[in-house]
Amino acid sequence: MKKFFFSLILLVASFSINAQPLQRVTPEQAGMDSKRLENTDNIINESIEKGEIPGAVLAVVRDGKMVYLKAYGNKSLYPAKEKMTVNTIFDLASVSKPVGTAIAFMQLVEQGKIRLTDNVSMYIPGFKPWVDTITGRKIEIRVADLLTHTSGLPPYAPVATIVETSGAPNPAALMEWISNCERDFKPTTNFQYSCLNFVTLQNILQNVTGMKLMDYSQKNVFDVLGMKHTTYNPSKELFKFIAPTEKQKDGSVLLGRVHDPIANILNDGNSGNAGVFSNAEDLAILAAALMNGGEYNGKRVLGKLTLETMTRVPENVKKEGRSLGWDNYSAYASNNGNLFHPERTFGHTGYTGTSIVIDPVSKTAVILLANRVHPEDKGSVVRLRALVANAVAGSVIK
């Protein structure tokens, strides 16, 4: 019995250590100027006053420590006004692509279960190649092409059509449509941002592991790092922390349910392109791990070389500016601002108003979470993200 209680104490102690948030320090302790960093307050508050967003949470990480964590404006305007708090949980939308899918996927690569150069058809039976309409030559789409958005798959799927013909939720029907849809260009010859790339990656991961993506990522990424408020399909207990997204036609508001139609309607919340819910503090832990060779607080999610490969733009698609699951300097990377490292900085944005920027050279991360689609899908954060990134970068003095 004593042995049992001793083991229980060790287990609880180990969980407590694992769940520790980042150490909080002043900007000056992290080599940043607090007055310069406060420019972010004016920028975000101005955006709220203009009606671009109802509210936001900003987290700044430097060298593995939390330098700034602040809430602005409102979490909700409808059906009732609620103040934003730093522990608010957001629908990450496409930030789910690297956070929920790509990191999990790269674990399979480093475990020797998948090669980046493998053809997708090895894992998805019947997955069609690109076919040259003139010569009839076939070129297979590879795993790396999906991760860099250079596969040639269309940007999105006709959700209403698939629902009409196959019902919903229906992940199998969605994957069948992707497997057979027309390819827009020869793989690696162009860049086209596509949610279908990451739904395909989701299905590869599930076929290899025998687990749903949501379960694999929870067990092997989020829980490992102690990201206590990060999950797919959040439980009702978390609803009180969640920022609502869009007002629906029936007058209700989307709360705790992913906003993206593919993820929501066809994939029932378990989706490679969207579906992760998280808060700024949890994402700060992940950013710290990604700036520390894949490890945080003694818990490792990726090997050092895996992480370097993941965040480096591959030579064969250098001009496209996308690394494996991340955006380095493509046309979509304006959220990086103008002052962080022009090639090595990586990040991602989400349709709902979320974004993460990580500069591994200065060891600085900017996490800006805004619910711009609440209560209506009319808000804008494109310029705001870049202005905040510049203010943070401008505050680095050592």
Secondary structure, 3 states (H helix, E strand, C coil): CHHHHHHHHHHHHHHHHHCCCCCECCCHHHCECHHHHCHHHHHHHHHHHCCCCCEEEEEEEECCEEEEEEEEEEEECCCCCEECCCCCEEECHHHHHHHHHHHHHHHHHHCCCCCCCCEHHHCCCCCCCEECCCCCCEECCEHHHHHCCCCCCCCCCCHHHHHHHHCCCCHHHHHHHHHHCCCCCCCCCCCCCCHHHHHHHHHHHHHHHCCCHHHHHHHHHHHHHCCCCCEECCCHHHHHHECCCCECCCCCECCCCCCCHHHHHHCCCCCCCCCEEECHHHHHHHHHHHCCCCEECCEECCCHHHHHHHCCCCHHHHHHCECCCCECCCCCHHHHCCCCCCCCCEEEECCCCEEEEEECCCCEEEEEEECCCCCCCCCCCHHHHHHHHHHHHHCECC
